[in-house]
Amino acid sequence: MALASGVRFAERALLRPWALLRGTTLGRTEPAAGGGGDGARRFGSQRVLVEPDAASGVAVMKLRNPPVNALSLELLTELVISLEKLENDKTFRGVILTSDCPRVFCAGLDLTEICGRNPAHCAEYWKAMQELWLRTYLSSLVLVAAINGACPAGGCIIALSCDCRVLADNPKYRIGLNETLLGIIAPFWLKDTYVNTIGHRASEQALQLGSLFPPAEALQVGLVDQVVPEDQVQSTALSEMARWLAVPDHARQLTKNMMRKATADRLLRQRDADTQNFVSFVCRDSIQKSLQAYLEKLRQRKG
Ligand SMILES: CCCCC/C=C\CCC/C=C/CC(=O)SCCNC(=O)CCNC(=O)[C@H](O)C(C)(C)COP(=O)(O)OP(=O)(O)OC[C@H]1O[C@@H](n2cnc3c(N)ncnc32)[C@H](O)[C@@H]1OP(=O)(O)O
């Protein structure tokens, strides 16, 4: 997506979010299959499908960027805008985040967005990633991740930014931050999110080793809150949602903010420096070679 450079992603997203969606269909509303009234209408965009249920105040948001829901710039943008739209609509109190792609929740950063790209593109991309994390981490809505597939790296961060995580019990659905195995380093705010969830020692070990945890281990270390058979992920996510929505919004929201604000503020204070660090790191020849080799390995693995 060719966007004018030099203008901050967040500013543009806040001022004219629709302008970012060149070639997408965000805002389209269509009746859900078998649905009738307003509560059953769905909206969304090319890569994010939103199924709102006005009666319960809960929307299901499905990532659909096949084959693996890699976080392209377009997907990041559409996620931020869909979330913002639900936050601004007082009908909604909770969102269940899940995948529309079989076997994969989210493959993390779209490596093609940072491999062989110029620094301006990498900077724009990273700002979009920061924006999604800030929006999800500080969302006033209850966010429940219904993890119905593999959940490495950036996928794991999206899940960890939710309030609660339900993982399908399939040994192939591993979750964790595997950056070191790609020869890259999780930035401090990914590390902070990890530490806030599973504690310092477990994070130290898992981050250095690039561990991807199968469901039982993910549950044991505290990366997820429930592991259930695959066909029960959605219903369990809805039960969890009901538990969280039983709490008065204002008390829950203020408590969430109290728990998370310091972590988010740390990034907000040094967002530009974090972007510059990211860009200078990923644009190094050695890192580009590692990323290229990793992508090649992924492509060959398929054959
Ligand atoms: C000192 C200062 C430091 C500053 C900070 C510096 C750097 C910070 C950056 C840190 C942040 C990193 C976060 C990330 O998210 S990095 C991305 C990590 N992701 C992964 O490692 C996942 C890789 N993918 C997989 O493991 C698998 O694809 C899978 C998700 C388990 C699904 O497996 P499967 O269903 O078998 O699908 P395939 O493997 O066959 O893939 C299909 C297709 O998709 C391509 N692909 C997969 N993942 C990605 C990706 N992340 N980005 C782009 N493309 C991806 C894959 O190559 C196949 O493509 P082809 O169909 O063309 O072959």
The ligand as an SDF file (V2000), in Angstrom:
LIG
                    3D

 63 65  0  0  0  0  0  0  0  0999 V2000
   18.3260   -3.6230   19.4080 C   0  0  0  0  0  0  0  0  0  0  0  0
   17.0520   -2.9760   18.9820 C   0  0  0  0  0  0  0  0  0  0  0  0
   15.9580   -3.9710   18.8340 C   0  0  0  0  0  0  0  0  0  0  0  0
   14.7690   -3.3360   18.2150 C   0  0  0  0  0  0  0  0  0  0  0  0
   13.7640   -4.3400   17.7580 C   0  0  0  0  0  0  0  0  0  0  0  0
   14.1970   -5.1010   16.5760 C   0  0  0  0  0  0  0  0  0  0  0  0
   13.4640   -6.0320   15.9680 C   0  0  0  0  0  0  0  0  0  0  0  0
   12.1510   -6.3330   16.4950 C   0  0  0  0  0  0  0  0  0  0  0  0
   11.2850   -7.2040   15.6770 C   0  0  0  0  0  0  0  0  0  0  0  0
   10.6900   -8.1050   16.6470 C   0  0  0  0  0  0  0  0  0  0  0  0
    9.3200   -8.4710   16.3890 C   0  0  0  0  0  0  0  0  0  0  0  0
    9.0670   -9.6680   15.8830 C   0  0  0  0  0  0  0  0  0  0  0  0
    7.7380  -10.1700   15.9390 C   0  0  0  0  0  0  0  0  0  0  0  0
    7.3780  -11.1630   14.8360 C   0  0  0  0  0  0  0  0  0  0  0  0
    6.2310  -11.3940   14.7290 O   0  0  0  0  0  0  0  0  0  0  0  0
    8.5490  -11.8510   13.8210 S   0  0  0  0  0  0  0  0  0  0  0  0
    7.6090  -13.0550   12.8240 C   0  0  0  0  0  0  0  0  0  0  0  0
    7.7390  -14.3860   13.4620 C   0  0  0  0  0  0  0  0  0  0  0  0
    6.8280  -15.3500   12.8670 N   0  0  0  0  0  0  0  0  0  0  0  0
    7.1730  -16.5980   12.7100 C   0  0  0  0  0  0  0  0  0  0  0  0
    8.2570  -17.0150   13.0040 O   0  0  0  0  0  0  0  0  0  0  0  0
    6.1030  -17.4900   12.1220 C   0  0  0  0  0  0  0  0  0  0  0  0
    6.5710  -18.0830   10.8590 C   0  0  0  0  0  0  0  0  0  0  0  0
    5.5300  -18.9560   10.2970 N   0  0  0  0  0  0  0  0  0  0  0  0
    5.3230  -20.2080   10.7330 C   0  0  0  0  0  0  0  0  0  0  0  0
    5.9280  -20.7160   11.6410 O   0  0  0  0  0  0  0  0  0  0  0  0
    4.2640  -20.9770    9.9970 C   0  0  0  0  0  0  0  0  0  0  0  0
    3.9970  -20.3320    8.7790 O   0  0  0  0  0  0  0  0  0  0  0  0
    2.9560  -21.1370   10.7700 C   0  0  0  0  0  0  0  0  0  0  0  0
    2.4120  -19.7990   11.2810 C   0  0  0  0  0  0  0  0  0  0  0  0
    3.1570  -22.0900   11.9680 C   0  0  0  0  0  0  0  0  0  0  0  0
    1.8780  -21.7730    9.8340 C   0  0  0  0  0  0  0  0  0  0  0  0
    2.3760  -22.9460    9.2780 O   0  0  0  0  0  0  0  0  0  0  0  0
    1.7080  -23.5630    7.9470 P   0  0  0  0  0  0  0  0  0  0  0  0
    0.2380  -23.5700    8.0910 O   0  0  0  0  0  0  0  0  0  0  0  0
    2.4000  -24.8460    7.6840 O   0  0  0  0  0  0  0  0  0  0  0  0
    2.0010  -22.4790    6.8170 O   0  0  0  0  0  0  0  0  0  0  0  0
    3.3700  -22.2790    5.9920 P   0  0  0  0  0  0  0  0  0  0  0  0
    4.5180  -22.2880    6.9200 O   0  0  0  0  0  0  0  0  0  0  0  0
    3.3700  -23.2440    4.8660 O   0  0  0  0  0  0  0  0  0  0  0  0
    3.2000  -20.7950    5.4320 O   0  0  0  0  0  0  0  0  0  0  0  0
    2.3180  -20.4770    4.3680 C   0  0  0  0  0  0  0  0  0  0  0  0
    2.8590  -19.2850    3.6160 C   0  0  0  0  0  0  0  0  0  0  0  0
    2.9210  -18.1620    4.5030 O   0  0  0  0  0  0  0  0  0  0  0  0
    4.2550  -17.6170    4.5350 C   0  0  0  0  0  0  0  0  0  0  0  0
    4.5120  -17.1050    5.8830 N   0  0  0  0  0  0  0  0  0  0  0  0
    4.4440  -17.7440    7.0370 C   0  0  0  0  0  0  0  0  0  0  0  0
    4.7180  -16.9280    8.0690 N   0  0  0  0  0  0  0  0  0  0  0  0
    4.9800  -15.7130    7.5350 C   0  0  0  0  0  0  0  0  0  0  0  0
    5.3270  -14.4490    8.1020 C   0  0  0  0  0  0  0  0  0  0  0  0
    5.4570  -14.2620    9.4180 N   0  0  0  0  0  0  0  0  0  0  0  0
    5.5230  -13.4230    7.2680 N   0  0  0  0  0  0  0  0  0  0  0  0
    5.3940  -13.5790    5.9150 C   0  0  0  0  0  0  0  0  0  0  0  0
    5.0600  -14.7640    5.3300 N   0  0  0  0  0  0  0  0  0  0  0  0
    4.8520  -15.8180    6.1320 C   0  0  0  0  0  0  0  0  0  0  0  0
    5.1140  -18.8080    4.2010 C   0  0  0  0  0  0  0  0  0  0  0  0
    6.3590  -18.3910    3.7220 O   0  0  0  0  0  0  0  0  0  0  0  0
    4.2820  -19.4890    3.1440 C   0  0  0  0  0  0  0  0  0  0  0  0
    4.4450  -18.7260    1.9510 O   0  0  0  0  0  0  0  0  0  0  0  0
    4.4050  -19.3880    0.5100 P   0  0  0  0  0  0  0  0  0  0  0  0
    2.9900  -19.8360    0.3410 O   0  0  0  0  0  0  0  0  0  0  0  0
    4.7990  -18.2920   -0.4190 O   0  0  0  0  0  0  0  0  0  0  0  0
    5.3800  -20.5250    0.5120 O   0  0  0  0  0  0  0  0  0  0  0  0
  1  2  1  0
  2  3  1  0
  3  4  1  0
  4  5  1  0
  5  6  1  0
  6  7  2  0
  7  8  1  0
  8  9  1  0
  9 10  1  0
 10 11  1  0
 11 12  2  0
 12 13  1  0
 13 14  1  0
 14 15  2  0
 14 16  1  0
 16 17  1  0
 17 18  1  0
 18 19  1  0
 19 20  1  0
 20 21  2  0
 20 22  1  0
 22 23  1  0
 23 24  1  0
 24 25  1  0
 25 26  2  0
 25 27  1  0
 27 28  1  0
 27 29  1  0
 29 30  1  0
 29 31  1  0
 29 32  1  0
 32 33  1  0
 33 34  1  0
 34 35  2  0
 34 36  1  0
 34 37  1  0
 37 38  1  0
 38 39  2  0
 38 40  1  0
 38 41  1  0
 41 42  1  0
 42 43  1  0
 43 44  1  0
 43 58  1  0
 44 45  1  0
 45 46  1  0
 45 56  1  0
 46 47  1  0
 46 55  1  0
 47 48  2  0
 48 49  1  0
 49 50  1  0
 49 55  2  0
 50 51  1  0
 50 52  2  0
 52 53  1  0
 53 54  2  0
 54 55  1  0
 56 57  1  0
 56 58  1  0
 58 59  1  0
 59 60  1  0
 60 61  2  0
 60 62  1  0
 60 63  1  0
M  END
$$$$
